[in-house]
């Protein structure tokens, strides 16, 4: 589930906190034959241990750092795995009936990957403590803590995506640096990394400040400049070595980027060397 859709949902839906509880299971214990509340949505927040948490037959491998959203009246099956006690919190909320049609995510199950985040666990513990107290002020505090928890979950999830995208773009840069002499295109690089072309171009520009085509050109010209400083290498060979089969096209691109033709650039650099 794309985090931007989840953020949009919680930003605009009239979500209202209703209740929270904690459940613990011993390693190897299995819980079956139950369903989620018929008129409530929920967030399953792992606090310790690990489990396979299935909703309507879809299994989610959960541990702290992975939160699953559940819709109303879904079948549940939980199997505690590993060697530690499986402990998790279920936080229920609802929204007006008329909004269920506008926000279909309310009825769906999906995973939110936040990474291990002590702030989220602390928020859950505070929410549980507040919910156990009677009185209107405790209700107000619980509402506030619930919204704070949502904010921290969404921020952490967005940071996970940004960090993942950043790592991917670093790999894309390395790929360009290693293959700039080949016939590169934005499409084939995007395909190499399994990303749709427009999505790749967007992420690349967010990461580098340049669109991929411009970056490839700039990198090739930079490499060509290095080679032109050695007067013994023919310009047509330099052209091919930086990914341009057509030497005349290479010359046009080089001049557009530097203001000089390759031969003029070489002459200037040779004169500078002689002067020094």
C-alpha positions as CSV (number, residue, x, y, z in Angstrom):
1,X,0.0,0.0,0.0
2,X,1.5,3.4,-1.1
3,X,2.0,5.5,2.1
4,X,0.6,8.6,0.3
5,X,-2.8,6.9,0.0
6,X,-2.7,6.0,3.7
7,X,-1.8,9.5,4.7
8,X,-4.5,10.9,2.5
9,X,-7.0,8.6,4.2
10,X,-6.2,9.6,7.7
11,X,-5.9,13.2,6.8
12,X,-9.4,13.5,5.5
13,X,-11.5,10.7,7.1
14,X,-13.3,11.6,10.3
15,X,-11.6,8.9,12.3
16,X,-12.6,8.6,16.0
17,X,-10.8,6.6,18.7
18,X,-13.0,4.1,20.5
19,X,-11.0,1.7,22.5
20,X,-7.7,-0.1,23.0
21,X,-6.6,-3.4,24.5
22,X,-3.4,-5.6,24.8
23,X,-3.2,-9.3,24.2
24,X,-0.4,-11.8,24.9
25,X,0.3,-15.2,23.5
26,X,2.9,-17.8,24.4
27,X,5.3,-19.0,21.6
28,X,3.6,-21.6,19.4
29,X,0.1,-20.6,20.6
30,X,-2.6,-20.3,17.9
31,X,-5.7,-18.2,18.1
32,X,-8.5,-18.9,15.6
33,X,-12.3,-18.6,15.2
34,X,-12.6,-14.9,15.9
35,X,-13.4,-11.8,13.8
36,X,-12.7,-8.1,14.1
37,X,-15.4,-5.9,15.5
38,X,-18.3,-5.5,13.1
39,X,-18.5,-1.7,13.1
40,X,-14.9,-0.8,13.9
41,X,-11.5,-0.5,12.2
42,X,-8.3,-1.3,14.0
43,X,-4.6,-1.0,14.1
44,X,-2.7,-4.0,15.3
45,X,0.6,-2.7,16.8
46,X,3.2,-5.4,17.8
47,X,4.9,-4.6,21.1
48,X,7.1,-7.7,21.6
49,X,7.8,-11.1,19.9
50,X,6.5,-12.1,16.5
51,X,3.5,-13.7,14.9
52,X,1.7,-14.6,11.7
53,X,-1.4,-12.5,11.8
54,X,-4.0,-13.5,9.2
55,X,-7.0,-11.3,8.2
56,X,-9.5,-12.9,5.8
57,X,-6.9,-15.5,4.9
58,X,-4.1,-12.9,4.1
59,X,-1.1,-13.6,6.3
60,X,1.1,-10.8,7.7
61,X,4.4,-11.6,9.4
62,X,4.4,-9.1,12.3
63,X,7.0,-7.9,14.8
64,X,7.7,-4.5,16.3
65,X,8.1,-2.1,13.4
66,X,5.2,-3.5,11.3
67,X,1.7,-2.4,11.9
68,X,-1.4,-3.9,10.2
69,X,-4.7,-2.2,9.6
70,X,-7.8,-4.3,9.8
71,X,-11.3,-3.5,8.5
72,X,-14.6,-4.4,10.2
73,X,-15.8,-8.1,10.6
74,X,-12.7,-9.8,9.2
75,X,-11.8,-13.4,10.2
76,X,-8.7,-13.6,12.4
77,X,-6.1,-16.3,12.8
78,X,-3.0,-15.6,14.9
79,X,0.0,-17.9,15.4
80,X,2.7,-16.8,17.8
81,X,6.2,-17.6,16.3
82,X,9.7,-17.4,17.6
83,X,10.8,-18.0,21.2
84,X,9.4,-14.9,22.9
85,X,5.9,-14.0,24.2
86,X,3.9,-12.4,21.4
87,X,2.4,-9.1,22.7
88,X,0.3,-6.7,20.7
89,X,-2.1,-3.9,21.1
90,X,-5.3,-3.5,19.1
91,X,-6.5,0.1,18.7
92,X,-10.0,0.5,17.5
93,X,-11.5,3.6,15.7
94,X,-14.5,4.2,13.6
95,X,-15.8,6.8,11.2
96,X,-19.3,8.0,10.1
97,X,-21.2,5.5,8.0
98,X,-21.5,7.9,5.1
99,X,-17.7,8.2,4.9
100,X,-17.1,4.5,4.5
101,X,-18.1,4.9,0.8
102,X,-15.7,7.8,0.3
103,X,-12.8,6.1,2.1
104,X,-12.6,2.4,1.0
105,X,-9.3,2.0,2.9
106,X,-11.4,1.8,6.1
107,X,-12.7,-1.6,5.0
108,X,-9.4,-3.0,3.9
109,X,-6.4,-4.7,5.5
110,X,-2.9,-3.5,4.7
111,X,0.6,-3.4,6.2
112,X,2.2,-0.2,7.5
113,X,6.0,-0.6,7.7
114,X,7.3,1.9,10.3
115,X,10.6,0.3,11.3
116,X,11.3,-0.3,15.0
117,X,10.3,3.0,16.7
118,X,10.3,3.3,20.5
119,X,8.1,6.5,20.2
120,X,5.3,4.5,18.7
121,X,5.4,1.8,21.5
122,X,5.6,4.6,24.1
123,X,2.5,6.3,22.5
124,X,0.6,3.0,22.7
125,X,1.4,2.5,26.3
126,X,0.3,6.0,27.2
127,X,-2.9,5.5,25.3
128,X,-3.6,2.3,27.2
129,X,-3.0,4.0,30.5
130,X,-5.2,6.9,29.6
131,X,-8.0,4.7,28.4
132,X,-8.1,2.8,31.7
133,X,-8.9,6.1,33.6
134,X,-12.5,7.2,34.0
135,X,-13.8,10.7,33.4
136,X,-14.1,13.1,30.5
137,X,-10.6,14.5,30.8
138,X,-9.3,10.9,30.3
139,X,-11.5,10.7,27.2
140,X,-10.1,13.9,25.8
141,X,-6.5,12.8,26.5
142,X,-7.1,9.5,24.8
143,X,-8.4,11.2,21.7
144,X,-5.3,13.4,21.6
145,X,-2.9,10.5,22.2
146,X,-4.6,8.5,19.4
147,X,-4.0,11.3,16.9
148,X,-0.4,11.7,18.1
149,X,0.1,8.0,17.6
150,X,-1.3,8.2,14.1
151,X,1.0,11.1,13.3
152,X,4.1,9.2,14.6
153,X,3.1,6.1,12.7
154,X,2.6,7.9,9.4
155,X,5.9,10.0,9.8
156,X,7.8,6.8,10.5
157,X,6.3,5.0,7.6
158,X,7.0,7.9,5.2
159,X,10.7,8.0,6.4
160,X,10.9,4.2,5.7
161,X,9.8,4.9,2.1
162,X,12.2,7.8,1.7
163,X,15.1,5.9,3.1
164,X,14.3,3.0,0.8
165,X,14.0,5.2,-2.2
166,X,17.2,7.0,-1.4
167,X,19.1,3.7,-1.2
168,X,17.5,2.6,-4.6
169,X,18.6,5.9,-6.2
170,X,22.1,5.5,-4.9
171,X,22.2,2.1,-6.6
172,X,20.9,3.7,-9.8
173,X,23.6,6.3,-9.7
174,X,26.2,3.6,-9.3
175,X,24.7,1.8,-12.2
176,X,25.0,4.9,-14.4
177,X,28.6,5.5,-13.3
178,X,29.5,1.9,-14.2
179,X,27.6,1.8,-17.5
180,X,27.7,5.3,-18.9
181,X,29.7,4.1,-22.0
182,X,26.7,1.9,-23.0
183,X,23.5,3.0,-24.8
184,X,21.7,4.0,-21.6
185,X,18.1,5.3,-21.5
186,X,15.8,6.3,-18.7
187,X,13.5,3.4,-19.7
188,X,16.1,0.7,-19.6
189,X,17.5,1.9,-16.3
190,X,14.0,2.0,-14.7
191,X,13.5,-1.5,-16.1
192,X,16.8,-2.6,-14.6
193,X,15.5,-1.6,-11.1
194,X,11.9,-2.7,-11.6
195,X,10.3,0.7,-11.5
196,X,7.8,2.4,-13.8
197,X,9.7,5.0,-15.9
198,X,7.9,8.1,-14.7
199,X,8.2,7.0,-11.1
200,X,11.9,6.4,-11.5
201,X,12.4,9.8,-13.1
202,X,10.5,11.5,-10.2
203,X,12.5,9.7,-7.5
204,X,15.7,10.4,-9.3
205,X,15.1,14.1,-9.6
206,X,14.0,14.3,-6.0
207,X,17.3,12.6,-5.0
208,X,19.7,14.4,-7.3
209,X,18.0,17.6,-8.3
210,X,18.4,16.6,-12.0
211,X,16.3,14.5,-14.3
212,X,18.0,11.2,-15.3
213,X,18.7,12.2,-18.9
214,X,20.4,15.4,-17.9
215,X,22.4,13.6,-15.2
216,X,23.6,11.0,-17.7
217,X,24.7,13.7,-20.2
218,X,26.5,15.7,-17.5
219,X,28.3,12.6,-16.3
220,X,29.4,11.6,-19.8
221,X,30.6,15.1,-20.6
222,X,32.6,15.2,-17.3
223,X,34.3,11.9,-18.3
224,X,34.9,13.3,-21.8
225,X,36.6,16.4,-20.3
226,X,39.0,14.2,-18.3
227,X,39.9,12.2,-21.5
228,X,40.3,15.3,-23.6
229,X,43.1,16.6,-21.3
230,X,45.2,13.7,-22.7
231,X,46.1,14.9,-26.2
232,X,46.9,11.5,-27.6
233,X,43.3,10.1,-27.6
234,X,41.4,10.8,-30.8
235,X,38.1,12.6,-30.3
236,X,36.1,9.9,-32.0
237,X,37.4,7.3,-29.6
238,X,36.5,9.5,-26.7
239,X,33.1,9.9,-28.1
240,X,32.5,6.1,-28.2
241,X,34.1,5.6,-24.8
242,X,31.5,7.9,-23.1
243,X,28.5,6.4,-24.8
244,X,28.2,8.4,-28.1
245,X,28.5,6.3,-31.2
246,X,28.0,9.4,-33.5
247,X,31.0,11.7,-33.0
248,X,29.3,14.7,-34.6
249,X,26.4,14.4,-32.2
250,X,28.8,14.1,-29.3
251,X,30.5,17.3,-30.5
252,X,27.2,19.1,-30.5
253,X,26.2,17.9,-27.0
254,X,29.7,18.8,-25.7
255,X,29.6,22.3,-27.1
256,X,26.1,22.8,-25.7
257,X,27.2,21.8,-22.2
258,X,30.6,23.6,-22.2
259,X,30.4,26.4,-24.8
260,X,33.4,24.8,-26.6
261,X,33.8,22.1,-29.2
262,X,35.8,19.1,-28.0
263,X,38.9,20.1,-30.0
264,X,38.7,23.7,-28.8
265,X,38.3,22.5,-25.2
266,X,41.4,20.3,-25.7
267,X,43.4,23.2,-27.0
268,X,42.5,25.4,-24.1
269,X,43.5,22.7,-21.6
270,X,46.8,22.0,-23.4
271,X,47.6,25.7,-23.4
272,X,46.8,25.9,-19.7
273,X,49.1,22.9,-19.0
274,X,51.9,24.5,-21.1
275,X,51.5,27.8,-19.2
276,X,51.7,26.1,-15.8
